[in-house]
């Protein structure tokens, strides 16, 4: 897998492209007029979207009807020398539809422990936690 980044202005704005050819704009979040997502925001999006794709795929195979899917991903950072890496990432998954809650929870568990390459890449460096809500109710583990 390979991506390219091309500088777009005299500051920090870059256009990133992968094999699909789709663009993502990346910027420094501390500049006055931000025109893209920060690298750390993209990392949170990568975790959330990787798990979302897995969960939708698993639930579709189980004939669960998803009417709505949204996800919230929040990262807690810690200062290490000059950097501020994520120490923990908490994910909240919100599903609406004709979905068996235990199947949704199991799909999330499988994604985080077996299928999501992004979560696995982060490994033990970041504490990943998740909650699943189906039709407004939290699914208990």
C-alpha positions as CSV (number, residue, x, y, z in Angstrom):
1,X,0.0,0.0,0.0
2,X,1.2,3.5,-0.9
3,X,0.0,7.0,-0.5
4,X,1.3,10.3,-1.8
5,X,1.2,13.8,-0.3
6,X,1.6,17.0,-2.2
7,X,2.0,20.4,-0.7
8,X,-0.8,22.7,-1.7
9,X,0.2,26.1,-0.3
10,X,3.1,28.0,1.3
11,X,2.1,26.7,4.7
12,X,1.1,23.2,5.9
13,X,-1.8,22.2,3.6
14,X,-1.2,18.9,1.8
15,X,-3.4,16.8,-0.5
16,X,-3.1,13.1,0.2
17,X,-4.0,10.4,-2.3
18,X,-4.1,6.7,-2.1
19,X,-4.5,4.0,-4.8
20,X,-8.2,4.9,-5.2
21,X,-7.2,8.4,-6.4
22,X,-9.5,10.1,-3.8
23,X,-8.1,13.2,-2.1
24,X,-7.9,14.0,1.5
25,X,-6.7,17.4,2.7
26,X,-4.4,17.5,5.7
27,X,-3.5,20.7,7.5
28,X,-1.9,21.9,10.7
29,X,-4.7,22.6,13.2
30,X,-2.8,25.5,14.7
31,X,-2.8,27.7,11.7
32,X,-5.3,30.6,11.4
33,X,-7.3,29.3,8.4
34,X,-7.4,25.5,8.6
35,X,-8.3,23.8,5.3
36,X,-8.0,20.2,6.1
37,X,-8.1,17.6,8.9
38,X,-5.1,17.2,11.2
39,X,-3.1,14.0,11.1
40,X,-4.3,13.1,14.6
41,X,-8.0,13.7,13.5
42,X,-7.3,11.4,10.5
43,X,-6.0,8.7,12.9
44,X,-9.2,8.8,14.9
45,X,-11.2,8.7,11.6
46,X,-9.2,5.7,10.5
47,X,-9.9,3.8,13.7
48,X,-13.6,4.6,13.5
49,X,-14.1,3.9,9.8
50,X,-12.1,0.7,9.9
51,X,-14.3,-0.6,12.7
52,X,-17.5,0.7,11.0
53,X,-16.8,-1.1,7.8
54,X,-16.2,-4.3,9.6
55,X,-19.3,-4.0,11.7
56,X,-21.6,-3.1,8.8
57,X,-20.1,-6.1,6.8
58,X,-20.7,-8.5,9.7
59,X,-24.2,-7.3,10.4
60,X,-25.1,-7.4,6.7
61,X,-24.0,-11.0,6.5
62,X,-26.2,-11.8,9.5
63,X,-29.2,-10.2,7.8
64,X,-29.5,-7.4,10.3
65,X,-31.2,-4.3,8.9
66,X,-29.2,-1.1,9.6
67,X,-31.2,2.1,9.1
68,X,-28.6,4.4,10.6
69,X,-25.0,4.1,11.8
70,X,-22.9,6.8,13.4
71,X,-19.8,6.6,15.5
72,X,-18.0,9.0,17.9
73,X,-14.3,8.6,18.4
74,X,-12.5,10.5,21.1
75,X,-8.8,10.4,21.8
76,X,-7.0,11.3,25.0
77,X,-3.5,12.5,24.5
78,X,-0.5,12.6,26.7
79,X,2.6,14.7,26.4
80,X,5.8,12.8,25.6
81,X,8.8,15.1,25.0
82,X,7.6,17.4,22.2
83,X,4.9,15.1,20.9
84,X,1.3,14.4,22.1
85,X,0.4,10.8,21.1
86,X,-2.9,9.2,22.0
87,X,-2.9,7.4,25.3
88,X,-6.5,6.1,24.9
89,X,-9.2,6.1,22.3
90,X,-12.9,5.7,23.2
91,X,-15.4,4.7,20.5
92,X,-19.2,5.0,20.8
93,X,-21.1,3.1,18.1
94,X,-24.8,4.1,17.5
95,X,-26.9,1.8,15.4
96,X,-30.6,2.1,14.5
97,X,-32.7,-0.5,12.8
98,X,-34.0,-4.1,13.1
99,X,-30.8,-5.2,14.8
100,X,-30.3,-7.8,17.6
101,X,-28.2,-6.0,20.2
102,X,-26.0,-9.0,21.1
103,X,-25.1,-9.4,17.4
104,X,-24.1,-5.8,17.2
105,X,-21.9,-6.1,20.3
106,X,-20.3,-9.3,18.9
107,X,-19.7,-7.6,15.5
108,X,-17.9,-4.8,17.4
109,X,-15.9,-7.3,19.4
110,X,-14.8,-9.2,16.3
111,X,-13.8,-6.0,14.6
112,X,-11.7,-4.7,17.5
113,X,-10.0,-8.1,18.2
114,X,-9.8,-9.8,14.9
115,X,-10.5,-7.8,11.7
116,X,-9.6,-4.1,12.0
117,X,-6.1,-3.5,10.7
118,X,-6.0,0.0,12.1
119,X,-6.8,-1.1,15.7
120,X,-4.3,-3.9,15.4
121,X,-1.6,-1.5,14.2
122,X,-2.1,0.6,17.3
123,X,-1.7,-2.5,19.4
124,X,-0.8,-2.1,23.0
125,X,0.4,1.5,22.4
126,X,-3.1,2.9,22.8
127,X,-5.9,1.7,25.0
128,X,-9.0,1.2,22.8
129,X,-12.4,0.9,24.4
130,X,-15.8,0.8,22.8
131,X,-19.5,1.0,23.6
132,X,-22.4,-0.1,21.4
133,X,-25.8,1.5,21.4
134,X,-28.8,-0.1,19.5
135,X,-31.9,2.0,19.1
136,X,-30.8,4.4,21.8
137,X,-30.0,1.7,24.4
138,X,-26.5,0.7,25.5
139,X,-25.8,-3.0,24.9
140,X,-24.2,-4.5,28.0
141,X,-21.2,-6.8,27.7
